[in-house]
Amino acid sequence: MDFAMIMEKISIWALPVLLAIILHEVAHGWVAERLGDNTARWMGRLTLNPLKHIDPIGTILIPIALIVIGSPFLFGYAKPVPVNFRNLRRPKQDMVLVALAGPATNLLLALLSTVLLIVAVHLPAAAHWVAQPLSLMCQASIIINMVLCIFNLLPLPPLDGGRVAVGLLPGAASYSLSRLEPYGFIIIVALLATGVLQTIIGPLVLGSAEFLIQLALT
């Protein structure tokens, strides 16, 4: 992939990736605040200012590297919004709602992007200069949001799905799963390196994204 193509892909993907990652984290903090924990607001993280959320590796380097190698879909993450689960009114139960807020936001963004893609497709020919980049950005948004939604629902702490499982499982099983959290990132890296993770979520991500894109284009 030459430099011009790389820059074109970055221009298409940059805004969808930033919105998907930032709104995912803000959703966690917003729901936590509704349920009794104001930590994210105290730390200035309930904002759409990207400078408050950008992680140099997860928000910039990883997405760019995936673009350069021609990955079929992108992935990234922002600085986690701080949540003190002990401040929640019902810590174990409310943890489930806080965790689900991120993937639910990504699913909503994917659906909104599908609606916007339908609008872009039906713009008049005279607006081609707007319709084409808007269409490409909407498709990128659908893909990145389905990646984040499905990936984060994996039942492995510290992913959102892991926190949901910890909140829903009975005492002993919940405790056993929660003890994996310090090793969760290592497990995820190992699954990525061996290709197991791509095998698990790849068909779900690409299938759901393709369904929404084709729904809008037909």
CYANA upper distance limits for C-alpha pairs under 8 A (distance plus 0.5 A):
  1 MET  CA      5 MET  CA      6.72
  1 MET  CA      6 ILE  CA      7.08
  1 MET  CA     68 VAL  CA      7.40
  1 MET  CA     69 ILE  CA      8.41
  1 MET  CA     70 GLY  CA      8.18
  2 ASP  CA      6 ILE  CA      6.84
  3 PHE  CA      7 MET  CA      6.71
  4 ALA  CA      8 GLU  CA      6.68
  5 MET  CA      9 LYS  CA      6.71
  6 ILE  CA     10 ILE  CA      6.69
  6 ILE  CA     67 ILE  CA      7.38
  6 ILE  CA     68 VAL  CA      6.85
  7 MET  CA     11 SER  CA      6.63
  8 GLU  CA     12 ILE  CA      6.90
  9 LYS  CA     13 TRP  CA      6.55
  9 LYS  CA     67 ILE  CA      7.53
 10 ILE  CA     14 ALA  CA      5.98
 10 ILE  CA     64 ILE  CA      7.80
 10 ILE  CA     67 ILE  CA      7.90
 11 SER  CA     15 LEU  CA      8.24
 12 ILE  CA     16 PRO  CA      8.27
 12 ILE  CA    133 PRO  CA      7.73
 12 ILE  CA    136 LEU  CA      7.08
 12 ILE  CA    137 MET  CA      5.79
 12 ILE  CA    140 ALA  CA      7.72
 13 TRP  CA     17 VAL  CA      6.45
 13 TRP  CA    137 MET  CA      6.95
 13 TRP  CA    140 ALA  CA      6.47
 13 TRP  CA    141 SER  CA      8.06
 14 ALA  CA     18 LEU  CA      6.69
 15 LEU  CA     19 LEU  CA      6.59
 15 LEU  CA    137 MET  CA      8.44
 16 PRO  CA     20 ALA  CA      6.49
 16 PRO  CA    137 MET  CA      7.16
 16 PRO  CA    138 CYS  CA      8.19
 16 PRO  CA    140 ALA  CA      7.02
 16 PRO  CA    141 SER  CA      5.31
 16 PRO  CA    144 ILE  CA      7.85
 17 VAL  CA     21 ILE  CA      6.60
 17 VAL  CA     76 GLY  CA      8.07
 17 VAL  CA    141 SER  CA      7.48
 17 VAL  CA    144 ILE  CA      6.92
 18 LEU  CA     22 ILE  CA      6.39
 18 LEU  CA     50 PRO  CA      7.99
 18 LEU  CA     59 THR  CA      7.88
 19 LEU  CA     23 LEU  CA      6.25
 20 ALA  CA     24 HIS  CA      6.56
 20 ALA  CA    106 ASN  CA      6.76
 20 ALA  CA    109 LEU  CA      7.87
 20 ALA  CA    141 SER  CA      7.96
 20 ALA  CA    144 ILE  CA      7.55
 20 ALA  CA    145 ASN  CA      6.39
 20 ALA  CA    148 LEU  CA      8.35
 21 ILE  CA     25 GLU  CA      7.08
 21 ILE  CA     59 THR  CA      8.26
 21 ILE  CA     76 GLY  CA      7.58
 21 ILE  CA     77 TYR  CA      6.26
 21 ILE  CA     78 ALA  CA      6.46
 21 ILE  CA    148 LEU  CA      8.46
 22 ILE  CA     26 VAL  CA      6.67
 22 ILE  CA     48 LEU  CA      7.38
 22 ILE  CA     50 PRO  CA      7.48
 22 ILE  CA     53 HIS  CA      6.93
 22 ILE  CA     78 ALA  CA      7.07
 23 LEU  CA     27 ALA  CA      6.41
 23 LEU  CA     48 LEU  CA      7.92
 23 LEU  CA    102 GLY  CA      8.15
 23 LEU  CA    105 THR  CA      7.55
 23 LEU  CA    106 ASN  CA      8.37
 24 HIS  CA     28 HIS  CA      7.31
 24 HIS  CA    101 ALA  CA      7.91
 24 HIS  CA    102 GLY  CA      4.84
 24 HIS  CA    103 PRO  CA      7.37
 24 HIS  CA    105 THR  CA      6.45
 24 HIS  CA    106 ASN  CA      6.90
 25 GLU  CA     29 GLY  CA      7.22
 25 GLU  CA     78 ALA  CA      7.78
 25 GLU  CA     79 LYS  CA      8.39
 25 GLU  CA     80 PRO  CA      6.80
 25 GLU  CA     81 VAL  CA      6.13
 25 GLU  CA    102 GLY  CA      6.78
 26 VAL  CA     30 TRP  CA      6.53
 26 VAL  CA     45 ARG  CA      7.57
 26 VAL  CA     46 LEU  CA      6.12
 26 VAL  CA     47 THR  CA      7.50
 26 VAL  CA     48 LEU  CA      8.15
 26 VAL  CA     81 VAL  CA      7.37
 26 VAL  CA    102 GLY  CA      8.50
 27 ALA  CA     31 VAL  CA      6.61
 27 ALA  CA     98 VAL  CA      8.48
 27 ALA  CA    101 ALA  CA      6.03
 27 ALA  CA    102 GLY  CA      6.12
 27 ALA  CA    105 THR  CA      7.32
 28 HIS  CA     32 ALA  CA      6.63
 28 HIS  CA     81 VAL  CA      7.38
 28 HIS  CA     83 VAL  CA      8.40
 28 HIS  CA     98 VAL  CA      5.79
 28 HIS  CA     99 ALA  CA      7.01
 28 HIS  CA    100 LEU  CA      8.48
 28 HIS  CA    101 ALA  CA      5.99
 28 HIS  CA    102 GLY  CA      6.28
 29 GLY  CA     33 GLU  CA      6.63
 29 GLY  CA     38 ASN  CA      8.40
 29 GLY  CA     39 THR  CA      8.36
 29 GLY  CA     40 ALA  CA      5.91
 29 GLY  CA     41 ARG  CA      8.04
 29 GLY  CA     45 ARG  CA      8.07
 29 GLY  CA     46 LEU  CA      6.96
 29 GLY  CA     81 VAL  CA      6.57
 29 GLY  CA     82 PRO  CA      7.71
 29 GLY  CA     83 VAL  CA      7.20
 29 GLY  CA     98 VAL  CA      8.13
 30 TRP  CA     34 ARG  CA      6.93
 30 TRP  CA     40 ALA  CA      8.43
 30 TRP  CA     46 LEU  CA      7.33
 31 VAL  CA     35 LEU  CA      6.83
 31 VAL  CA     97 LEU  CA      7.90
 31 VAL  CA     98 VAL  CA      6.13
 31 VAL  CA    101 ALA  CA      7.33
 32 ALA  CA     36 GLY  CA      6.79
 32 ALA  CA     37 ASP  CA      5.79
 32 ALA  CA     38 ASN  CA      7.63
 32 ALA  CA     83 VAL  CA      7.32
 32 ALA  CA     88 LEU  CA      7.63
 32 ALA  CA     94 ASP  CA      8.46
 32 ALA  CA     98 VAL  CA      6.18
 33 GLU  CA     37 ASP  CA      5.18
 33 GLU  CA     38 ASN  CA      5.43
 33 GLU  CA     39 THR  CA      8.22
 33 GLU  CA     40 ALA  CA      8.18
 33 GLU  CA     41 ARG  CA      8.31
 35 LEU  CA     88 LEU  CA      6.13
 35 LEU  CA     89 ARG  CA      6.71
 35 LEU  CA     94 ASP  CA      7.44
 36 GLY  CA     87 ASN  CA      6.49
 36 GLY  CA     88 LEU  CA      5.29
 36 GLY  CA     89 ARG  CA      6.32
 37 ASP  CA     83 VAL  CA      7.39
 37 ASP  CA     84 ASN  CA      6.94
 37 ASP  CA     85 PHE  CA      7.82
 37 ASP  CA     87 ASN  CA      5.54
 37 ASP  CA     88 LEU  CA      5.99
 38 ASN  CA     42 TRP  CA      6.73
 39 THR  CA     43 MET  CA      6.74
 39 THR  CA     82 PRO  CA      6.83
 39 THR  CA     83 VAL  CA      6.47
 39 THR  CA     84 ASN  CA      7.12
 40 ALA  CA     44 GLY  CA      6.79
 40 ALA  CA     45 ARG  CA      5.62
 40 ALA  CA     46 LEU  CA      6.55
 40 ALA  CA     81 VAL  CA      6.63
 40 ALA  CA     82 PRO  CA      6.00
 40 ALA  CA     83 VAL  CA      6.97
 41 ARG  CA     45 ARG  CA      6.23
 41 ARG  CA     46 LEU  CA      5.85
 44 GLY  CA     52 LYS  CA      8.15
 45 ARG  CA     52 LYS  CA      6.87
 45 ARG  CA     53 HIS  CA      7.84
 45 ARG  CA     81 VAL  CA      6.94
 47 THR  CA     52 LYS  CA      8.01
 48 LEU  CA     52 LYS  CA      8.47
 49 ASN  CA     53 HIS  CA      7.84
 50 PRO  CA     54 ILE  CA      6.31
 53 HIS  CA     78 ALA  CA      6.01
 53 HIS  CA     79 LYS  CA      5.80
 53 HIS  CA     80 PRO  CA      8.31
 54 ILE  CA     58 GLY  CA      8.32
 54 ILE  CA     59 THR  CA      6.17
 54 ILE  CA     60 ILE  CA      8.28
 54 ILE  CA     78 ALA  CA      5.77
 54 ILE  CA     79 LYS  CA      6.75
 55 ASP  CA     59 THR  CA      5.66
 55 ASP  CA     60 ILE  CA      7.62
 55 ASP  CA     77 TYR  CA      7.72
 55 ASP  CA     78 ALA  CA      5.62
 55 ASP  CA     79 LYS  CA      5.97
 56 PRO  CA     60 ILE  CA      5.88
 56 PRO  CA     61 LEU  CA      6.93
 57 ILE  CA     61 LEU  CA      5.26
 57 ILE  CA     62 ILE  CA      6.43
 58 GLY  CA     62 ILE  CA      6.00
 58 GLY  CA     63 PRO  CA      7.84
 58 GLY  CA     76 GLY  CA      5.41
 58 GLY  CA     77 TYR  CA      5.17
 58 GLY  CA     78 ALA  CA      6.53
 59 THR  CA     63 PRO  CA      7.15
 59 THR  CA     76 GLY  CA      5.87
 59 THR  CA     77 TYR  CA      5.91
 59 THR  CA     78 ALA  CA      6.14
 60 ILE  CA     64 ILE  CA      6.68
 60 ILE  CA     76 GLY  CA      8.31
 61 LEU  CA     65 ALA  CA      6.46
 62 ILE  CA     66 LEU  CA      6.69
 62 ILE  CA     75 PHE  CA      7.68
 62 ILE  CA     76 GLY  CA      6.73
 63 PRO  CA     67 ILE  CA      6.75
 63 PRO  CA     74 LEU  CA      6.37
 63 PRO  CA     75 PHE  CA      6.44
 63 PRO  CA     76 GLY  CA      6.35
 64 ILE  CA     68 VAL  CA      6.72
 65 ALA  CA     69 ILE  CA      6.82
 66 LEU  CA     70 GLY  CA      6.63
 66 LEU  CA     71 SER  CA      5.72
 66 LEU  CA     73 PHE  CA      8.33
 66 LEU  CA     74 LEU  CA      6.64
 66 LEU  CA     75 PHE  CA      8.30
 67 ILE  CA     71 SER  CA      6.58
 67 ILE  CA     74 LEU  CA      7.76
 73 PHE  CA    143 ILE  CA      7.13
 73 PHE  CA    144 ILE  CA      7.41
 73 PHE  CA    147 VAL  CA      8.09
 74 LEU  CA    143 ILE  CA      8.25
 74 LEU  CA    144 ILE  CA      6.51
 74 LEU  CA    147 VAL  CA      8.02
 75 PHE  CA    144 ILE  CA      7.14
 75 PHE  CA    147 VAL  CA      7.28
 75 PHE  CA    148 LEU  CA      7.63
 84 ASN  CA     88 LEU  CA      7.90
 85 PHE  CA     91 PRO  CA      5.99
 85 PHE  CA     92 LYS  CA      8.47
 85 PHE  CA     95 MET  CA      7.08
 86 ARG  CA     91 PRO  CA      6.32
 87 ASN  CA     91 PRO  CA      7.72
 88 LEU  CA     94 ASP  CA      7.04
 88 LEU  CA     95 MET  CA      8.31
 89 ARG  CA     94 ASP  CA      7.80
 90 ARG  CA     94 ASP  CA      5.97
 91 PRO  CA     95 MET  CA      6.28
 92 LYS  CA     96 VAL  CA      7.60
 92 LYS  CA    167 GLY  CA      5.62
 93 GLN  CA     97 LEU  CA      7.74
 93 GLN  CA    167 GLY  CA      6.38
 93 GLN  CA    168 LEU  CA      7.98
 94 ASP  CA     98 VAL  CA      6.76
 95 MET  CA     99 ALA  CA      6.53
 95 MET  CA    163 ARG  CA      7.44
 95 MET  CA    164 VAL  CA      7.57
 95 MET  CA    167 GLY  CA      6.88
 96 VAL  CA    100 LEU  CA      6.63
 96 VAL  CA    163 ARG  CA      6.96
 96 VAL  CA    164 VAL  CA      5.07
 96 VAL  CA    165 ALA  CA      8.38
 96 VAL  CA    167 GLY  CA      6.11
 96 VAL  CA    168 LEU  CA      7.94
 97 LEU  CA    101 ALA  CA      6.71
 97 LEU  CA    164 VAL  CA      8.34
 98 VAL  CA    102 GLY  CA      8.19
 99 ALA  CA    103 PRO  CA      8.38
 99 ALA  CA    160 ASP  CA      5.31
 99 ALA  CA    161 GLY  CA      7.69
 99 ALA  CA    163 ARG  CA      6.74
 99 ALA  CA    164 VAL  CA      6.74
100 LEU  CA    104 ALA  CA      6.47
100 LEU  CA    160 ASP  CA      6.99
100 LEU  CA    161 GLY  CA      8.05
100 LEU  CA    164 VAL  CA      7.61
101 ALA  CA    105 THR  CA      6.54
102 GLY  CA    106 ASN  CA      6.96
102 GLY  CA    149 CYS  CA      8.02
102 GLY  CA    160 ASP  CA      8.07
103 PRO  CA    107 LEU  CA      6.71
103 PRO  CA    148 LEU  CA      7.21
103 PRO  CA    149 CYS  CA      4.74
103 PRO  CA    150 ILE  CA      7.83
103 PRO  CA    152 ASN  CA      7.00
103 PRO  CA    153 LEU  CA      7.48
103 PRO  CA    160 ASP  CA      8.19
104 ALA  CA    108 LEU  CA      6.69
104 ALA  CA    149 CYS  CA      7.51
105 THR  CA    109 LEU  CA      6.64
106 ASN  CA    110 ALA  CA      6.66
106 ASN  CA    145 ASN  CA      5.32
106 ASN  CA    146 MET  CA      7.24
106 ASN  CA    148 LEU  CA      7.15
106 ASN  CA    149 CYS  CA      5.99
107 LEU  CA    111 LEU  CA      6.83
107 LEU  CA    145 ASN  CA      6.90
107 LEU  CA    146 MET  CA      6.99
107 LEU  CA    149 CYS  CA      6.64
108 LEU  CA    112 LEU  CA      6.63
109 LEU  CA    113 SER  CA      6.46
109 LEU  CA    141 SER  CA      8.12
109 LEU  CA    142 ILE  CA      7.95
109 LEU  CA    145 ASN  CA      7.16
110 ALA  CA    114 THR  CA      6.74
110 ALA  CA    141 SER  CA      6.92
110 ALA  CA    142 ILE  CA      4.98
110 ALA  CA    143 ILE  CA      8.13
110 ALA  CA    145 ASN  CA      6.10
110 ALA  CA    146 MET  CA      7.14
111 LEU  CA    115 VAL  CA      6.96
111 LEU  CA    142 ILE  CA      7.98
111 LEU  CA    212 LEU  CA      8.23
112 LEU  CA    116 LEU  CA      6.74
113 SER  CA    117 LEU  CA      6.46
113 SER  CA    138 CYS  CA      5.67
113 SER  CA    139 GLN  CA      7.90
113 SER  CA    141 SER  CA      6.87
113 SER  CA    142 ILE  CA      6.58
114 THR  CA    118 ILE  CA      6.83
114 THR  CA    138 CYS  CA      7.39
114 THR  CA    139 GLN  CA      8.23
114 THR  CA    142 ILE  CA      7.44
114 THR  CA    212 LEU  CA      6.72
114 THR  CA    213 ILE  CA      7.11
114 THR  CA    215 LEU  CA      8.42
114 THR  CA    216 ALA  CA      6.46
115 VAL  CA    119 VAL  CA      7.01
115 VAL  CA    216 ALA  CA      7.63
116 LEU  CA    120 ALA  CA      6.69
116 LEU  CA    138 CYS  CA      7.35
117 LEU  CA    121 VAL  CA      6.62
117 LEU  CA    134 LEU  CA      7.89
117 LEU  CA    135 SER  CA      5.98
117 LEU  CA    138 CYS  CA      6.11
117 LEU  CA    139 GLN  CA      7.78
117 LEU  CA    213 ILE  CA      8.37
117 LEU  CA    216 ALA  CA      6.59
117 LEU  CA    217 LEU  CA      8.15
118 ILE  CA    122 HIS  CA      6.94
118 ILE  CA    216 ALA  CA      5.37
118 ILE  CA    217 LEU  CA      7.14
119 VAL  CA    123 LEU  CA      6.85
120 ALA  CA    130 VAL  CA      8.49
120 ALA  CA    131 ALA  CA      5.46
120 ALA  CA    132 GLN  CA      8.07
120 ALA  CA    134 LEU  CA      6.87
120 ALA  CA    135 SER  CA      6.20
121 VAL  CA    131 ALA  CA      7.22
121 VAL  CA    135 SER  CA      7.45
121 VAL  CA    216 ALA  CA      8.33
121 VAL  CA    217 LEU  CA      7.24
123 LEU  CA    127 ALA  CA      6.78
123 LEU  CA    128 HIS  CA      8.01
123 LEU  CA    131 ALA  CA      6.90
124 PRO  CA    128 HIS  CA      7.65
127 ALA  CA    131 ALA  CA      6.54
128 HIS  CA    132 GLN  CA      6.38
129 TRP  CA    133 PRO  CA      7.71
130 VAL  CA    134 LEU  CA      6.58
131 ALA  CA    135 SER  CA      6.33
132 GLN  CA    136 LEU  CA      6.82
133 PRO  CA    137 MET  CA      6.62
134 LEU  CA    138 CYS  CA      6.58
135 SER  CA    139 GLN  CA      6.78
136 LEU  CA    140 ALA  CA      6.71
137 MET  CA    141 SER  CA      6.53
138 CYS  CA    142 ILE  CA      6.72
139 GLN  CA    143 ILE  CA      6.87
139 GLN  CA    213 ILE  CA      6.95
140 ALA  CA    144 ILE  CA      6.69
141 SER  CA    145 ASN  CA      6.44
142 ILE  CA    146 MET  CA      6.63
142 ILE  CA    209 ALA  CA      6.46
142 ILE  CA    212 LEU  CA      8.01
142 ILE  CA    213 ILE  CA      8.00
143 ILE  CA    147 VAL  CA      6.68
143 ILE  CA    205 VAL  CA      7.85
143 ILE  CA    206 LEU  CA      7.94
143 ILE  CA    209 ALA  CA      5.90
144 ILE  CA    148 LEU  CA      6.74
145 ASN  CA    149 CYS  CA      6.47
146 MET  CA    150 ILE  CA      6.48
146 MET  CA    205 VAL  CA      6.28
146 MET  CA    208 SER  CA      7.74
146 MET  CA    209 ALA  CA      6.93
147 VAL  CA    151 PHE  CA      6.30
147 VAL  CA    205 VAL  CA      6.16
148 LEU  CA    152 ASN  CA      6.30
149 CYS  CA    153 LEU  CA      6.94
150 ILE  CA    154 LEU  CA      7.51
150 ILE  CA    201 ILE  CA      7.51
150 ILE  CA    204 LEU  CA      8.12
150 ILE  CA    205 VAL  CA      7.31
151 PHE  CA    201 ILE  CA      7.38
152 ASN  CA    159 LEU  CA      5.80
152 ASN  CA    160 ASP  CA      5.76
152 ASN  CA    161 GLY  CA      6.34
153 LEU  CA    159 LEU  CA      7.41
153 LEU  CA    160 ASP  CA      6.21
153 LEU  CA    161 GLY  CA      4.37
153 LEU  CA    162 GLY  CA      7.79
154 LEU  CA    159 LEU  CA      7.25
154 LEU  CA    160 ASP  CA      7.89
154 LEU  CA    161 GLY  CA      5.37
154 LEU  CA    162 GLY  CA      6.98
155 PRO  CA    159 LEU  CA      7.58
155 PRO  CA    160 ASP  CA      8.01
155 PRO  CA    161 GLY  CA      4.82
155 PRO  CA    162 GLY  CA      4.44
155 PRO  CA    163 ARG  CA      7.97
155 PRO  CA    164 VAL  CA      7.94
155 PRO  CA    165 ALA  CA      6.57
156 LEU  CA    160 ASP  CA      8.32
156 LEU  CA    161 GLY  CA      6.76
156 LEU  CA    162 GLY  CA      4.49
156 LEU  CA    163 ARG  CA      8.07
156 LEU  CA    177 LEU  CA      8.22
156 LEU  CA    180 LEU  CA      8.17
156 LEU  CA    181 GLU  CA      8.05
156 LEU  CA    184 GLY  CA      7.03
157 PRO  CA    161 GLY  CA      7.69
157 PRO  CA    162 GLY  CA      4.57
157 PRO  CA    163 ARG  CA      6.36
157 PRO  CA    177 LEU  CA      7.94
157 PRO  CA    178 SER  CA      7.07
157 PRO  CA    180 LEU  CA      6.96
157 PRO  CA    181 GLU  CA      5.20
157 PRO  CA    184 GLY  CA      6.20
158 PRO  CA    162 GLY  CA      6.49
158 PRO  CA    163 ARG  CA      7.09
158 PRO  CA    181 GLU  CA      5.82
158 PRO  CA    184 GLY  CA      6.58
158 PRO  CA    185 PHE  CA      8.14
159 LEU  CA    163 ARG  CA      7.09
159 LEU  CA    184 GLY  CA      8.49
160 ASP  CA    164 VAL  CA      6.73
161 GLY  CA    165 ALA  CA      6.65
162 GLY  CA    166 VAL  CA      6.65
162 GLY  CA    177 LEU  CA      8.29
162 GLY  CA    178 SER  CA      8.42
163 ARG  CA    167 GLY  CA      6.63
163 ARG  CA    178 SER  CA      8.38
164 VAL  CA    168 LEU  CA      6.70
165 ALA  CA    169 LEU  CA      6.31
165 ALA  CA    174 SER  CA      7.69
166 VAL  CA    173 ALA  CA      8.35
166 VAL  CA    174 SER  CA      5.06
166 VAL  CA    175 TYR  CA      7.71
166 VAL  CA    177 LEU  CA      6.93
166 VAL  CA    178 SER  CA      6.70
167 GLY  CA    174 SER  CA      7.43
168 LEU  CA    174 SER  CA      8.00
169 LEU  CA    173 ALA  CA      6.49
169 LEU  CA    174 SER  CA      5.46
170 PRO  CA    174 SER  CA      6.19
171 GLY  CA    175 TYR  CA      6.59
172 ALA  CA    176 SER  CA      6.68
173 ALA  CA    177 LEU  CA      6.71
174 SER  CA    178 SER  CA      6.64
175 TYR  CA    179 ARG  CA      6.88
176 SER  CA    180 LEU  CA      7.77
177 LEU  CA    181 GLU  CA      8.14
180 LEU  CA    184 GLY  CA      6.46
181 GLU  CA    185 PHE  CA      8.40
183 TYR  CA    187 ILE  CA      6.75
184 GLY  CA    188 ILE  CA      6.69
185 PHE  CA    189 VAL  CA      6.70
186 ILE  CA    190 ALA  CA      6.67
187 ILE  CA    191 LEU  CA      6.66
188 ILE  CA    192 LEU  CA      6.66
188 ILE  CA    197 LEU  CA      8.24
189 VAL  CA    193 ALA  CA      6.53
190 ALA  CA    194 THR  CA      6.67
191 LEU  CA    195 GLY  CA      6.58
191 LEU  CA    196 VAL  CA      5.59
191 LEU  CA    197 LEU  CA      5.59
192 LEU  CA    196 VAL  CA      6.80
192 LEU  CA    197 LEU  CA      5.82
192 LEU  CA    198 GLN  CA      7.26
195 GLY  CA    199 THR  CA      6.81
196 VAL  CA    200 ILE  CA      6.77
197 LEU  CA    201 ILE  CA      6.68
197 LEU  CA    202 GLY  CA      8.15
198 GLN  CA    202 GLY  CA      5.34
199 THR  CA    203 PRO  CA      7.65
200 ILE  CA    204 LEU  CA      8.24
201 ILE  CA    205 VAL  CA      6.47
202 GLY  CA    206 LEU  CA      6.49
203 PRO  CA    207 GLY  CA      6.05
204 LEU  CA    208 SER  CA      6.43
205 VAL  CA    209 ALA  CA      6.51
206 LEU  CA    210 GLU  CA      6.32
207 GLY  CA    211 PHE  CA      6.58
208 SER  CA    212 LEU  CA      6.88
209 ALA  CA    213 ILE  CA      6.65
210 GLU  CA    214 GLN  CA      6.45
211 PHE  CA    215 LEU  CA      6.49
212 LEU  CA    216 ALA  CA      6.83
213 ILE  CA    217 LEU  CA      6.70
214 GLN  CA    218 THR  CA      6.43
